[in-house]
């Protein structure tokens, strides 16, 4: 603790000194950014890489930490990392290129290319804008797939043809982020171009953008990348950082590692910067086409029917931020990885950011970086003691409580309800219900006003056939909901809880 306090004090002194001396603005800003990221890295809140540019000039580029914790290899500025859903920007551009060439249109229908699919009115526009209502592929593959095999896009297509899952809502009626749409889009690119999706991207998108160190990269790729940032999660069964591929509770990372279009474009900081310039200086597509992609495609959908907490164009996330202005961006995330590709249009500032471990603070870090660039105030995140819980939870409730009692009154630390939920879920998947219940009960102790904490515990009792205990916690929810202001009450949720309680009562009475 003393060491960390000294580090923080040194950082504050450094900021004061640099603000009081007459130095080059760029150097001062660069030094301040580096100081912030060093503190975050020392506090185990950031392991990854950052590139920041103003206009056409890169002013900061650096990595912090490990490419592989298990191999003890360090990240460097040329390390390749998965971009996850940032890959959708490449898929969208490939589709828009084909539209520009007259080989496709936004009104072209999905069934024009795959007539065995039952979704008659879904168009390219719906696929690009996440307004299809398509059922996600994840639960289909949990239930209907051999988890020892790696699924490809063709396997996903066949799954939808055979299972014919119903849409979650009418086409175009609501918006909800759906990876499956971009899997179908990449298959359409292949069908029109006559080559594989990765071949098309390389020839028509990556090479014209001079992205020589970027490729579609899955477990099925023949050539392996040596300088690669492995994804890492903190494994509560060992207390060490592990790649999700080696963990039973993340087995989907293995069997869904052959699909492309919605993710799996691997790149570098420099190459994503080249992608930024290709897009935002209109080198890859005409301005009119890209401006349409950078404009909201869901303005006709009421806020109440938007299932994702962001606006969306055609392959790009959008935000009008009161503090930072107009933002065009795309986030990427998968187990052990968070990536950000951001353009602050009003300020002509670009930030490329990834974390391949310790990634929970990625959005806070993003906001700190742009605040430093704009010389705005910001707050450093508190340290979380969730990592300490990961190290001891398997040993039982007494060890959990020791950690809680050590840190809960320390104002330099904090913990979030969803962090404990996530840890409980890992033990739940492993069928270690005792530890799972210990953590769910801890959530109620730490967050006594939380409706979600009580619901999750009630659901846990239900899943383990402890119906009387489940009722006890579920019956607490109605008065808690009704005590809220009317604008925060959710009548549909109340109806769901009532029906859940009726279902449990029926089970008890039998």
One Martini backbone bead per residue (centre of mass of N, CA, C, O) as a GRO file, in nm:
protein
  510
    1UNK     BB    1   0.057   0.062  -0.021
    2UNK     BB    2   0.294   0.263   0.005
    3UNK     BB    3   0.388   0.237  -0.286
    4UNK     BB    4   0.126   0.344  -0.421
    5UNK     BB    5   0.118   0.619  -0.281
    6UNK     BB    6   0.386   0.717  -0.395
    7UNK     BB    7   0.308   0.697  -0.690
    8UNK     BB    8   0.074   0.897  -0.679
    9UNK     BB    9   0.236   1.136  -0.570
   10UNK     BB   10   0.436   1.151  -0.802
   11UNK     BB   11   0.227   1.207  -1.018
   12UNK     BB   12   0.117   1.476  -0.903
   13UNK     BB   13   0.388   1.623  -0.908
   14UNK     BB   14   0.435   1.596  -1.210
   15UNK     BB   15   0.190   1.757  -1.307
   16UNK     BB   16   0.270   2.019  -1.165
   17UNK     BB   17   0.543   2.062  -1.302
   18UNK     BB   18   0.445   2.057  -1.603
   19UNK     BB   19   0.236   2.302  -1.561
   20UNK     BB   20   0.487   2.512  -1.467
   21UNK     BB   21   0.627   2.462  -1.737
   22UNK     BB   22   0.803   2.551  -2.040
   23UNK     BB   23   0.672   2.338  -2.277
   24UNK     BB   24   0.605   2.142  -2.507
   25UNK     BB   25   0.293   2.041  -2.564
   26UNK     BB   26   0.336   1.755  -2.675
   27UNK     BB   27   0.534   1.657  -2.457
   28UNK     BB   28   0.352   1.706  -2.218
   29UNK     BB   29   0.119   1.522  -2.306
   30UNK     BB   30   0.282   1.263  -2.337
   31UNK     BB   31   0.380   1.249  -2.040
   32UNK     BB   32   0.102   1.239  -1.909
   33UNK     BB   33   0.000   0.983  -2.040
   34UNK     BB   34   0.227   0.799  -1.938
   35UNK     BB   35   0.174   0.844  -1.637
   36UNK     BB   36  -0.111   0.733  -1.630
   37UNK     BB   37  -0.047   0.445  -1.748
   38UNK     BB   38   0.156   0.364  -1.531
   39UNK     BB   39  -0.038   0.368  -1.293
   40UNK     BB   40  -0.239   0.164  -1.409
   41UNK     BB   41  -0.032  -0.062  -1.432
   42UNK     BB   42   0.059  -0.070  -1.133
   43UNK     BB   43  -0.263  -0.117  -1.049
   44UNK     BB   44  -0.380  -0.339  -1.237
   45UNK     BB   45  -0.557  -0.172  -1.499
   46UNK     BB   46  -0.326  -0.219  -1.734
   47UNK     BB   47  -0.290  -0.420  -2.048
   48UNK     BB   48  -0.133  -0.269  -2.335
   49UNK     BB   49  -0.233  -0.039  -2.605
   50UNK     BB   50  -0.140   0.294  -2.756
   51UNK     BB   51  -0.294   0.537  -2.984
   52UNK     BB   52  -0.234   0.889  -3.068
   53UNK     BB   53  -0.404   1.149  -3.263
   54UNK     BB   54  -0.354   1.458  -3.454
   55UNK     BB   55  -0.475   1.418  -3.720
   56UNK     BB   56  -0.181   1.312  -3.901
   57UNK     BB   57  -0.052   1.293  -3.603
   58UNK     BB   58   0.145   1.108  -3.405
   59UNK     BB   59   0.187   1.147  -3.036
   60UNK     BB   60   0.119   0.839  -2.938
   61UNK     BB   61   0.311   0.526  -2.852
   62UNK     BB   62   0.230   0.238  -2.643
   63UNK     BB   63   0.327  -0.027  -2.420
   64UNK     BB   64   0.184  -0.252  -2.149
   65UNK     BB   65   0.328  -0.547  -2.082
   66UNK     BB   66   0.177  -0.853  -2.182
   67UNK     BB   67   0.138  -1.097  -2.427
   68UNK     BB   68   0.243  -1.332  -2.218
   69UNK     BB   69   0.221  -1.465  -1.910
   70UNK     BB   70   0.313  -1.766  -1.953
   71UNK     BB   71   0.581  -1.670  -2.137
   72UNK     BB   72   0.694  -1.381  -2.063
   73UNK     BB   73   0.592  -1.172  -2.283
   74UNK     BB   74   0.615  -0.870  -2.444
   75UNK     BB   75   0.497  -0.595  -2.548
   76UNK     BB   76   0.469  -0.410  -2.861
   77UNK     BB   77   0.416  -0.194  -3.127
   78UNK     BB   78   0.395  -0.476  -3.325
   79UNK     BB   79   0.172  -0.609  -3.199
   80UNK     BB   80  -0.071  -0.845  -3.241
   81UNK     BB   81  -0.436  -0.804  -3.236
   82UNK     BB   82  -0.745  -0.843  -3.158
   83UNK     BB   83  -1.048  -0.658  -3.262
   84UNK     BB   84  -1.302  -0.793  -3.298
   85UNK     BB   85  -1.571  -0.580  -3.363
   86UNK     BB   86  -1.399  -0.398  -3.549
   87UNK     BB   87  -1.436  -0.588  -3.795
   88UNK     BB   88  -1.707  -0.464  -3.897
   89UNK     BB   89  -1.580  -0.231  -4.059
   90UNK     BB   90  -1.469  -0.415  -4.285
   91UNK     BB   91  -1.729  -0.551  -4.373
   92UNK     BB   92  -1.883  -0.295  -4.445
   93UNK     BB   93  -1.688  -0.195  -4.666
   94UNK     BB   94  -1.713  -0.439  -4.850
   95UNK     BB   95  -2.016  -0.398  -4.904
   96UNK     BB   96  -2.000  -0.101  -5.007
   97UNK     BB   97  -1.828  -0.167  -5.252
   98UNK     BB   98  -2.042  -0.350  -5.395
   99UNK     BB   99  -2.247  -0.125  -5.418
  100UNK     BB  100  -2.072   0.069  -5.589
  101UNK     BB  101  -2.052  -0.167  -5.823
  102UNK     BB  102  -2.358  -0.295  -5.848
  103UNK     BB  103  -2.370  -0.595  -5.685
  104UNK     BB  104  -2.539  -0.431  -5.471
  105UNK     BB  105  -2.786  -0.358  -5.212
  106UNK     BB  106  -2.963  -0.244  -4.941
  107UNK     BB  107  -3.227  -0.415  -5.061
  108UNK     BB  108  -3.109  -0.669  -5.047
  109UNK     BB  109  -3.169  -1.005  -4.985
  110UNK     BB  110  -3.085  -1.273  -4.805
  111UNK     BB  111  -3.254  -1.488  -4.982
  112UNK     BB  112  -3.103  -1.434  -5.249
  113UNK     BB  113  -2.850  -1.610  -5.134
  114UNK     BB  114  -3.035  -1.782  -4.901
  115UNK     BB  115  -3.324  -1.957  -4.962
  116UNK     BB  116  -3.335  -2.149  -4.691
  117UNK     BB  117  -3.406  -1.917  -4.542
  118UNK     BB  118  -3.683  -1.772  -4.336
  119UNK     BB  119  -3.592  -1.453  -4.397
  120UNK     BB  120  -3.763  -1.255  -4.620
  121UNK     BB  121  -3.711  -0.925  -4.511
  122UNK     BB  122  -3.407  -0.923  -4.502
  123UNK     BB  123  -3.153  -0.688  -4.537
  124UNK     BB  124  -2.862  -0.529  -4.570
  125UNK     BB  125  -2.944  -0.297  -4.390
  126UNK     BB  126  -3.021  -0.469  -4.142
  127UNK     BB  127  -2.745  -0.603  -4.105
  128UNK     BB  128  -2.575  -0.339  -4.067
  129UNK     BB  129  -2.790  -0.208  -3.830
  130UNK     BB  130  -2.917  -0.413  -3.625
  131UNK     BB  131  -3.249  -0.493  -3.742
  132UNK     BB  132  -3.339  -0.812  -3.766
  133UNK     BB  133  -3.395  -1.015  -3.503
  134UNK     BB  134  -3.189  -1.219  -3.474
  135UNK     BB  135  -3.083  -1.496  -3.347
  136UNK     BB  136  -2.837  -1.603  -3.171
  137UNK     BB  137  -2.569  -1.835  -3.198
  138UNK     BB  138  -2.471  -1.927  -2.919
  139UNK     BB  139  -2.711  -2.112  -2.811
  140UNK     BB  140  -2.707  -2.304  -3.053
  141UNK     BB  141  -2.404  -2.408  -2.994
  142UNK     BB  142  -2.445  -2.511  -2.712
  143UNK     BB  143  -2.671  -2.731  -2.800
  144UNK     BB  144  -2.581  -2.825  -3.135
  145UNK     BB  145  -2.263  -2.872  -3.071
  146UNK     BB  146  -1.943  -2.981  -3.115
  147UNK     BB  147  -1.694  -2.868  -2.888
  148UNK     BB  148  -1.443  -3.006  -3.060
  149UNK     BB  149  -1.532  -2.814  -3.284
  150UNK     BB  150  -1.481  -2.583  -3.545
  151UNK     BB  151  -1.659  -2.319  -3.647
  152UNK     BB  152  -1.807  -2.185  -3.930
  153UNK     BB  153  -1.995  -2.002  -4.135
  154UNK     BB  154  -2.128  -2.249  -4.269
  155UNK     BB  155  -2.226  -2.371  -4.002
  156UNK     BB  156  -2.408  -2.136  -3.927
  157UNK     BB  157  -2.592  -2.146  -4.168
  158UNK     BB  158  -2.688  -2.441  -4.125
  159UNK     BB  159  -2.814  -2.389  -3.849
  160UNK     BB  160  -3.037  -2.189  -3.954
  161UNK     BB  161  -3.164  -2.385  -4.156
  162UNK     BB  162  -3.232  -2.621  -3.950
  163UNK     BB  163  -3.356  -2.450  -3.693
  164UNK     BB  164  -3.515  -2.186  -3.740
  165UNK     BB  165  -3.502  -1.934  -3.571
  166UNK     BB  166  -3.669  -1.701  -3.426
  167UNK     BB  167  -3.739  -1.390  -3.411
  168UNK     BB  168  -3.733  -1.133  -3.170
  169UNK     BB  169  -3.831  -0.943  -3.408
  170UNK     BB  170  -3.928  -0.745  -3.628
  171UNK     BB  171  -3.820  -0.623  -3.902
  172UNK     BB  172  -3.704  -0.297  -3.806
  173UNK     BB  173  -3.844  -0.244  -3.512
  174UNK     BB  174  -3.559  -0.299  -3.388
  175UNK     BB  175  -3.259  -0.269  -3.189
  176UNK     BB  176  -2.984  -0.520  -3.193
  177UNK     BB  177  -2.702  -0.654  -3.126
  178UNK     BB  178  -2.572  -0.867  -3.410
  179UNK     BB  179  -2.343  -1.087  -3.519
  180UNK     BB  180  -2.486  -1.257  -3.742
  181UNK     BB  181  -2.507  -1.040  -3.964
  182UNK     BB  182  -2.186  -1.044  -4.027
  183UNK     BB  183  -2.170  -1.331  -4.118
  184UNK     BB  184  -2.361  -1.302  -4.360
  185UNK     BB  185  -2.204  -1.076  -4.503
  186UNK     BB  186  -1.943  -1.242  -4.558
  187UNK     BB  187  -2.090  -1.453  -4.735
  188UNK     BB  188  -2.179  -1.251  -4.952
  189UNK     BB  189  -1.901  -1.163  -5.040
  190UNK     BB  190  -1.818  -1.442  -5.140
  191UNK     BB  191  -2.046  -1.488  -5.349
  192UNK     BB  192  -1.980  -1.237  -5.529
  193UNK     BB  193  -1.652  -1.267  -5.557
  194UNK     BB  194  -1.540  -1.584  -5.536
  195UNK     BB  195  -1.399  -1.546  -5.256
  196UNK     BB  196  -1.267  -1.529  -4.977
  197UNK     BB  197  -1.287  -1.312  -4.724
  198UNK     BB  198  -0.979  -1.277  -4.676
  199UNK     BB  199  -0.908  -1.222  -4.972
  200UNK     BB  200  -1.078  -0.975  -5.014
  201UNK     BB  201  -0.965  -0.796  -4.792
  202UNK     BB  202  -0.673  -0.792  -4.884
  203UNK     BB  203  -0.718  -0.676  -5.179
  204UNK     BB  204  -0.961  -0.439  -5.125
  205UNK     BB  205  -0.866  -0.320  -4.824
  206UNK     BB  206  -0.578  -0.357  -4.697
  207UNK     BB  207  -0.376  -0.285  -4.925
  208UNK     BB  208  -0.501  -0.001  -5.000
  209UNK     BB  209  -0.435   0.077  -4.678
  210UNK     BB  210  -0.146  -0.043  -4.596
  211UNK     BB  211  -0.214  -0.329  -4.432
  212UNK     BB  212   0.045  -0.557  -4.375
  213UNK     BB  213  -0.044  -0.650  -4.049
  214UNK     BB  214  -0.325  -0.768  -4.158
  215UNK     BB  215  -0.575  -1.025  -4.059
  216UNK     BB  216  -0.735  -1.309  -4.078
  217UNK     BB  217  -0.767  -1.475  -3.742
  218UNK     BB  218  -0.762  -1.816  -3.667
  219UNK     BB  219  -0.739  -2.148  -3.576
  220UNK     BB  220  -0.742  -2.214  -3.905
  221UNK     BB  221  -0.491  -2.074  -3.955
  222UNK     BB  222  -0.191  -2.164  -4.084
  223UNK     BB  223  -0.055  -1.899  -4.008
  224UNK     BB  224   0.132  -1.793  -3.744
  225UNK     BB  225   0.165  -1.555  -3.488
  226UNK     BB  226   0.420  -1.448  -3.289
  227UNK     BB  227   0.343  -1.135  -3.236
  228UNK     BB  228   0.105  -1.195  -2.992
  229UNK     BB  229  -0.188  -1.108  -2.818
  230UNK     BB  230  -0.296  -1.258  -2.564
  231UNK     BB  231  -0.559  -1.357  -2.402
  232UNK     BB  232  -0.684  -1.262  -2.061
  233UNK     BB  233  -0.772  -1.431  -1.760
  234UNK     BB  234  -0.871  -1.463  -1.435
  235UNK     BB  235  -0.821  -1.758  -1.259
  236UNK     BB  236  -0.987  -1.890  -0.975
  237UNK     BB  237  -0.833  -2.183  -0.967
  238UNK     BB  238  -0.521  -2.033  -0.967
  239UNK     BB  239  -0.468  -1.703  -0.979
  240UNK     BB  240  -0.416  -1.679  -1.291
  241UNK     BB  241  -0.327  -1.595  -1.603
  242UNK     BB  242  -0.534  -1.692  -1.883
  243UNK     BB  243  -0.625  -1.847  -2.157
  244UNK     BB  244  -0.941  -1.924  -2.264
  245UNK     BB  245  -0.872  -2.182  -2.435
  246UNK     BB  246  -0.792  -2.341  -2.143
  247UNK     BB  247  -1.103  -2.304  -2.054
  248UNK     BB  248  -1.404  -2.443  -1.980
  249UNK     BB  249  -1.574  -2.161  -1.928
  250UNK     BB  250  -1.450  -2.083  -2.248
  251UNK     BB  251  -1.519  -2.287  -2.494
  252UNK     BB  252  -1.632  -2.089  -2.717
  253UNK     BB  253  -1.350  -1.985  -2.808
  254UNK     BB  254  -1.303  -2.245  -2.971
  255UNK     BB  255  -1.576  -2.334  -3.138
  256UNK     BB  256  -1.587  -2.005  -3.248
  257UNK     BB  257  -1.286  -1.977  -3.417
  258UNK     BB  258  -1.399  -1.980  -3.746
  259UNK     BB  259  -1.530  -1.717  -3.757
  260UNK     BB  260  -1.644  -1.434  -3.958
  261UNK     BB  261  -1.706  -1.061  -3.976
  262UNK     BB  262  -1.755  -0.999  -3.659
  263UNK     BB  263  -1.452  -1.103  -3.647
  264UNK     BB  264  -1.094  -1.174  -3.670
  265UNK     BB  265  -0.931  -0.911  -3.694
  266UNK     BB  266  -0.587  -0.866  -3.710
  267UNK     BB  267  -0.371  -0.614  -3.555
  268UNK     BB  268  -0.227  -0.290  -3.527
  269UNK     BB  269  -0.170   0.020  -3.439
  270UNK     BB  270  -0.073   0.122  -3.716
  271UNK     BB  271  -0.294  -0.011  -3.895
  272UNK     BB  272  -0.537   0.130  -3.756
  273UNK     BB  273  -0.440   0.407  -3.840
  274UNK     BB  274  -0.466   0.356  -4.144
  275UNK     BB  275  -0.770   0.304  -4.127
  276UNK     BB  276  -0.848   0.577  -4.027
  277UNK     BB  277  -0.744   0.735  -4.279
  278UNK     BB  278  -0.909   0.584  -4.495
  279UNK     BB  279  -1.181   0.678  -4.375
  280UNK     BB  280  -1.146   1.000  -4.270
  281UNK     BB  281  -1.021   1.066  -4.584
  282UNK     BB  282  -1.163   0.901  -4.817
  283UNK     BB  283  -0.989   0.644  -4.960
  284UNK     BB  284  -1.189   0.378  -4.973
  285UNK     BB  285  -1.439   0.579  -5.005
  286UNK     BB  286  -1.675   0.773  -5.067
  287UNK     BB  287  -1.806   1.023  -4.886
  288UNK     BB  288  -2.111   0.962  -4.916
  289UNK     BB  289  -2.093   0.669  -4.815
  290UNK     BB  290  -1.951   0.715  -4.538
  291UNK     BB  291  -2.152   0.922  -4.425
  292UNK     BB  292  -2.376   0.709  -4.408
  293UNK     BB  293  -2.222   0.521  -4.210
  294UNK     BB  294  -2.194   0.788  -4.000
  295UNK     BB  295  -2.510   0.754  -3.983
  296UNK     BB  296  -2.793   0.706  -3.852
  297UNK     BB  297  -3.015   0.403  -3.890
  298UNK     BB  298  -3.224   0.446  -3.608
  299UNK     BB  299  -3.427   0.702  -3.596
  300UNK     BB  300  -3.711   0.531  -3.622
  301UNK     BB  301  -3.633   0.420  -3.337
  302UNK     BB  302  -3.718   0.397  -3.036
  303UNK     BB  303  -3.558   0.398  -2.742
  304UNK     BB  304  -3.730   0.152  -2.617
  305UNK     BB  305  -3.617  -0.029  -2.893
  306UNK     BB  306  -3.319  -0.012  -2.784
  307UNK     BB  307  -3.082  -0.272  -2.693
  308UNK     BB  308  -2.854  -0.063  -2.722
  309UNK     BB  309  -2.619   0.187  -2.575
  310UNK     BB  310  -2.626   0.284  -2.893
  311UNK     BB  311  -2.549   0.407  -3.187
  312UNK     BB  312  -2.608   0.331  -3.550
  313UNK     BB  313  -2.498   0.266  -3.854
  314UNK     BB  314  -2.278   0.122  -4.106
  315UNK     BB  315  -2.047  -0.024  -3.897
  316UNK     BB  316  -2.099   0.215  -3.675
  317UNK     BB  317  -2.050   0.385  -3.397
  318UNK     BB  318  -2.240   0.643  -3.213
  319UNK     BB  319  -2.179   0.986  -3.072
  320UNK     BB  320  -2.322   1.250  -2.870
  321UNK     BB  321  -2.110   1.435  -2.671
  322UNK     BB  322  -2.108   1.684  -2.441
  323UNK     BB  323  -1.788   1.677  -2.394
  324UNK     BB  324  -1.662   1.542  -2.695
  325UNK     BB  325  -1.873   1.510  -2.905
  326UNK     BB  326  -1.830   1.371  -3.202
  327UNK     BB  327  -1.851   1.005  -3.244
  328UNK     BB  328  -1.652   0.759  -3.411
  329UNK     BB  329  -1.689   0.399  -3.364
  330UNK     BB  330  -1.542   0.085  -3.222
  331UNK     BB  331  -1.598  -0.193  -3.043
  332UNK     BB  332  -1.415  -0.459  -2.863
  333UNK     BB  333  -1.503  -0.802  -2.745
  334UNK     BB  334  -1.356  -1.060  -2.539
  335UNK     BB  335  -1.220  -1.291  -2.371
  336UNK     BB  336  -0.946  -1.093  -2.258
  337UNK     BB  337  -1.071  -0.843  -2.442
  338UNK     BB  338  -1.015  -0.492  -2.536
  339UNK     BB  339  -1.130  -0.262  -2.795
  340UNK     BB  340  -1.047   0.066  -2.955
  341UNK     BB  341  -1.209   0.280  -3.216
  342UNK     BB  342  -1.147   0.635  -3.232
  343UNK     BB  343  -1.334   0.939  -3.343
  344UNK     BB  344  -1.298   1.286  -3.280
  345UNK     BB  345  -1.428   1.496  -3.494
  346UNK     BB  346  -1.426   1.790  -3.360
  347UNK     BB  347  -1.091   1.733  -3.288
  348UNK     BB  348  -0.919   1.537  -3.458
  349UNK     BB  349  -0.917   1.267  -3.273
  350UNK     BB  350  -0.728   0.963  -3.213
  351UNK     BB  351  -0.807   0.630  -3.070
  352UNK     BB  352  -0.606   0.345  -2.989
  353UNK     BB  353  -0.720   0.052  -2.799
  354UNK     BB  354  -0.583  -0.210  -2.582
  355UNK     BB  355  -0.675  -0.508  -2.378
  356UNK     BB  356  -0.529  -0.837  -2.268
  357UNK     BB  357  -0.585  -0.732  -1.972
  358UNK     BB  358  -0.724  -0.563  -1.744
  359UNK     BB  359  -1.023  -0.446  -1.897
  360UNK     BB  360  -1.250  -0.290  -1.718
  361UNK     BB  361  -1.121   0.025  -1.778
  362UNK     BB  362  -1.139   0.114  -2.082
  363UNK     BB  363  -1.342   0.359  -2.075
  364UNK     BB  364  -1.192   0.527  -1.869
  365UNK     BB  365  -0.932   0.551  -2.028
  366UNK     BB  366  -1.048   0.686  -2.273
  367UNK     BB  367  -1.148   0.943  -2.115
  368UNK     BB  368  -0.874   1.029  -2.011
  369UNK     BB  369  -0.726   1.071  -2.279
  370UNK     BB  370  -0.916   1.290  -2.396
  371UNK     BB  371  -0.885   1.483  -2.156
  372UNK     BB  372  -0.587   1.537  -2.192
  373UNK     BB  373  -0.605   1.644  -2.483
  374UNK     BB  374  -0.828   1.879  -2.374
  375UNK     BB  375  -0.771   1.978  -2.086
  376UNK     BB  376  -0.937   1.801  -1.881
  377UNK     BB  377  -1.088   1.676  -1.632
  378UNK     BB  378  -1.016   1.387  -1.410
  379UNK     BB  379  -1.051   1.043  -1.298
  380UNK     BB  380  -0.920   0.802  -1.127
  381UNK     BB  381  -0.945   0.484  -1.073
  382UNK     BB  382  -1.021   0.262  -0.866
  383UNK     BB  383  -0.937   0.002  -0.701
  384UNK     BB  384  -0.986  -0.346  -0.713
  385UNK     BB  385  -1.075  -0.649  -0.513
  386UNK     BB  386  -1.144  -0.882  -0.716
  387UNK     BB  387  -0.868  -1.022  -0.751
  388UNK     BB  388  -0.861  -1.129  -0.458
  389UNK     BB  389  -1.110  -1.311  -0.491
  390UNK     BB  390  -0.997  -1.492  -0.716
  391UNK     BB  391  -0.766  -1.615  -0.522
  392UNK     BB  392  -0.989  -1.729  -0.274
  393UNK     BB  393  -1.282  -1.841  -0.328
  394UNK     BB  394  -1.220  -2.156  -0.338
  395UNK     BB  395  -1.167  -2.162  -0.005
  396UNK     BB  396  -1.410  -1.991   0.090
  397UNK     BB  397  -1.587  -1.777   0.299
  398UNK     BB  398  -1.361  -1.687   0.493
  399UNK     BB  399  -1.174  -1.573   0.267
  400UNK     BB  400  -1.371  -1.374   0.149
  401UNK     BB  401  -1.414  -1.204   0.413
  402UNK     BB  402  -1.125  -1.114   0.448
  403UNK     BB  403  -1.113  -0.937   0.199
  404UNK     BB  404  -1.353  -0.755   0.258
  405UNK     BB  405  -1.244  -0.649   0.539
  406UNK     BB  406  -0.983  -0.521   0.416
  407UNK     BB  407  -1.132  -0.325   0.169
  408UNK     BB  408  -1.422  -0.185   0.220
  409UNK     BB  409  -1.279   0.078   0.389
  410UNK     BB  410  -1.101   0.141   0.142
  411UNK     BB  411  -1.096   0.430  -0.058
  412UNK     BB  412  -0.897   0.306  -0.292
  413UNK     BB  413  -1.131   0.101  -0.310
  414UNK     BB  414  -1.341  -0.123  -0.511
  415UNK     BB  415  -1.670  -0.262  -0.606
  416UNK     BB  416  -1.873  -0.457  -0.827
  417UNK     BB  417  -2.145  -0.635  -0.886
  418UNK     BB  418  -2.062  -0.760  -1.169
  419UNK     BB  419  -1.797  -0.886  -1.069
  420UNK     BB  420  -1.926  -1.094  -0.881
  421UNK     BB  421  -2.115  -1.225  -1.084
  422UNK     BB  422  -1.892  -1.332  -1.270
  423UNK     BB  423  -1.754  -1.512  -1.062
  424UNK     BB  424  -1.999  -1.685  -0.991
  425UNK     BB  425  -2.041  -1.796  -1.282
  426UNK     BB  426  -1.788  -1.970  -1.295
  427UNK     BB  427  -1.872  -2.163  -1.063
  428UNK     BB  428  -2.139  -2.248  -1.190
  429UNK     BB  429  -2.027  -2.389  -1.442
  430UNK     BB  430  -1.853  -2.584  -1.237
  431UNK     BB  431  -2.064  -2.668  -1.003
  432UNK     BB  432  -1.981  -2.456  -0.764
  433UNK     BB  433  -2.228  -2.362  -0.558
  434UNK     BB  434  -2.110  -2.270  -0.293
  435UNK     BB  435  -1.943  -2.033  -0.401
  436UNK     BB  436  -2.166  -1.898  -0.558
  437UNK     BB  437  -2.342  -1.833  -0.307
  438UNK     BB  438  -2.139  -1.668  -0.152
  439UNK     BB  439  -2.130  -1.438  -0.371
  440UNK     BB  440  -2.433  -1.367  -0.389
  441UNK     BB  441  -2.454  -1.286  -0.088
  442UNK     BB  442  -2.242  -1.065  -0.098
  443UNK     BB  443  -2.400  -0.874  -0.284
  444UNK     BB  444  -2.619  -0.809  -0.073
  445UNK     BB  445  -2.432  -0.695   0.143
  446UNK     BB  446  -2.298  -0.466  -0.049
  447UNK     BB  447  -2.603  -0.443  -0.213
  448UNK     BB  448  -2.897  -0.391  -0.055
  449UNK     BB  449  -3.058  -0.229  -0.312
  450UNK     BB  450  -3.045  -0.470  -0.501
  451UNK     BB  451  -3.234  -0.640  -0.728
  452UNK     BB  452  -3.038  -0.825  -0.884
  453UNK     BB  453  -2.916  -0.978  -0.640
  454UNK     BB  454  -3.183  -1.120  -0.559
  455UNK     BB  455  -3.254  -1.252  -0.823
  456UNK     BB  456  -2.998  -1.424  -0.860
  457UNK     BB  457  -3.033  -1.588  -0.604
  458UNK     BB  458  -3.314  -1.699  -0.667
  459UNK     BB  459  -3.225  -1.842  -0.928
  460UNK     BB  460  -3.019  -2.027  -0.792
  461UNK     BB  461  -3.225  -2.182  -0.620
  462UNK     BB  462  -3.394  -2.281  -0.854
  463UNK     BB  463  -3.166  -2.444  -1.010
  464UNK     BB  464  -3.132  -2.617  -0.717
  465UNK     BB  465  -3.430  -2.682  -0.596
  466UNK     BB  466  -3.476  -2.423  -0.385
  467UNK     BB  467  -3.780  -2.295  -0.365
  468UNK     BB  468  -3.819  -2.148  -0.095
  469UNK     BB  469  -3.569  -1.963  -0.126
  470UNK     BB  470  -3.650  -1.836  -0.390
  471UNK     BB  471  -3.909  -1.698  -0.289
  472UNK     BB  472  -3.791  -1.511  -0.074
  473UNK     BB  473  -3.635  -1.328  -0.289
  474UNK     BB  474  -3.858  -1.270  -0.503
  475UNK     BB  475  -4.063  -1.127  -0.299
  476UNK     BB  476  -3.877  -0.864  -0.267
  477UNK     BB  477  -3.909  -0.715  -0.548
  478UNK     BB  478  -4.177  -0.567  -0.564
  479UNK     BB  479  -4.138  -0.352  -0.334
  480UNK     BB  480  -3.875  -0.242  -0.459
  481UNK     BB  481  -3.998  -0.144  -0.725
  482UNK     BB  482  -4.239   0.036  -0.603
  483UNK     BB  483  -4.031   0.232  -0.447
  484UNK     BB  484  -3.985   0.354  -0.697
  485UNK     BB  485  -3.993   0.557  -0.926
  486UNK     BB  486  -4.197   0.544  -1.196
  487UNK     BB  487  -3.965   0.576  -1.418
  488UNK     BB  488  -3.817   0.297  -1.281
  489UNK     BB  489  -4.041   0.122  -1.349
  490UNK     BB  490  -4.109  -0.232  -1.447
  491UNK     BB  491  -4.383  -0.398  -1.549
  492UNK     BB  492  -4.267  -0.640  -1.704
  493UNK     BB  493  -4.091  -0.739  -1.472
  494UNK     BB  494  -4.319  -0.786  -1.270
  495UNK     BB  495  -4.466  -0.999  -1.439
  496UNK     BB  496  -4.233  -1.196  -1.446
  497UNK     BB  497  -4.208  -1.242  -1.142
  498UNK     BB  498  -4.494  -1.344  -1.096
  499UNK     BB  499  -4.467  -1.591  -1.285
  500UNK     BB  500  -4.229  -1.717  -1.135
  501UNK     BB  501  -4.373  -1.757  -0.866
  502UNK     BB  502  -4.599  -1.937  -0.976
  503UNK     BB  503  -4.414  -2.163  -1.075
  504UNK     BB  504  -4.299  -2.235  -0.793
  505UNK     BB  505  -4.564  -2.296  -0.648
  506UNK     BB  506  -4.636  -2.535  -0.834
  507UNK     BB  507  -4.392  -2.709  -0.755
  508UNK     BB  508  -4.454  -2.725  -0.450
  509UNK     BB  509  -4.756  -2.849  -0.477
  510UNK     BB  510  -4.664  -3.133  -0.617
   0.00000   0.00000   0.00000
